[in-house]
Amino acid sequence: MEVQSSIQDVEGIPFTKRASLLRAQDLYQNDPLLVLLKDRLALNSFLLLVIGIVISSVCFYVFYSLPGTGHGLANQPLFAVLEIATATLFLVAYLWLPEMVATLFHQLWSTEILKGPVNGDDADLFYAQFIKGLLKWVNHPLWTIGTLVFVIIYLLNRFFVGGPPFLSYIPLWLQLVTVVFDGMIAYTAIMTIMRLLVAMIALNRIFHLFTIHINPLHPDDVGGLGIMGSLVWLSVCIMLASTLTFVQTIELLTYRSIFSSTLDLLVLIIAYAVVTPNVILGWLITPHTFMLKVRDEILKPLIDEFDTIVNHPQAFAKDDVAGITADNNRLTAIKQRYDLIVDIFPTWPLEVKQIRRIVATLTLPAVISLIPNIINVVNFILKRL
């Protein structure tokens, strides 16, 4: 069944103009939790983030610090920090992703980066139909059903293998509290990843369906695609949180010599080694390809003109110094213009320094996973002294 966006019910606005009114709430109508928190209760995203941090701190630090709960293991600062950080990163992405996706497509359309369909159809109607298809996919009820089924299967897997929070030394009431909170984290994580992937696929499609215009002097220094930087960083938050939670789980199981489930290891490997690079590159490669294409189309007349002068020179008389000088001056001017365009024309939707920061951030889980081993080595050395 097709999901009807509230955009399509706006009165007094022509249908072909309504697509530019894409709002964040249109992107989560299949998510009962987000609809309740943001639409029904009208809670601010920052307030929800603060509430989430407080609840995760109480659950993973205060409760596990009570006498007779964690037996020293769960009281480790690393446990509390990683669990709270994981919950916070997922919540940030969960709350702000719809707004950023809506802003991305609105900017692409309103700033005329999308000049028109490559097939020559009416631009307004074609874009409206594209957004209608995006809303249909992102709000498909199967995403919600599949997420709930996965969360249940995942928690049952933890129960049957005796993994956290189903540990014998943790009181039953704390196990139940942790199960509820872990289930909420898993739900927000999967729903966010689903929206992220649908938005990324839609962005890649729209670059193929429309003629792209890049303004090299746009204030964001990336041709008007600066909003993509925020989306890439949200993707980093999701991937970082995904790997942190499973790194912590495996460390916890290893510390207590508990059998680590195959599902934990599989999700960790897929999230860190497969999904992470593909998601990040998915946001960057297609825009990079089309930005290069636009730049090369601008450079082509200069390349052709330069080639014509160099490889097909006119016949000059021996004393025609003025003609030779004119050709040389023109070649110099063409080369200067070519270099100027190459220098100022952006070819990535992110600045290079941001890409370096992203790569550095994504190495954190690997570094954190080495901390216990480093501590053990240091302790061993100190004992030998």
ABEGO torsion letter per residue (X at the ends): XBBBBAAAABBGBBAAAAAAABBAAAAAAABAAAAAAAAAAGBBAAAAAAAAAAAAAAAAAAAAABBGAAGGAAABAAAAAAAAAAAAAAAAAAAAAAAAAAAAAAAAAAAGABAEBAAGBBAAAAAAAAAAAAAAAAABAAAAAAAAAAAAAAAAAAAAAGBOABBAABBAAAAAAAAAAAAAAAAAAAAAAAAAAAAAAAAAAAAAABBBBBBAABAAGAGGAAAAAAAAAAAAAAAAAAAAAAAAAAAAAAAAGBBBBAAAAAAAAAAAAAAAAAAAAAAAAAAAAAAAAAAAAAAAAAAAAAAAAAABBBBBBAABAAAAAAAAAAAAAAAAAAAAAAAABBABABBAAAAAAAAAAAAAAAAAAAAAAAAAAAAAAAAAX
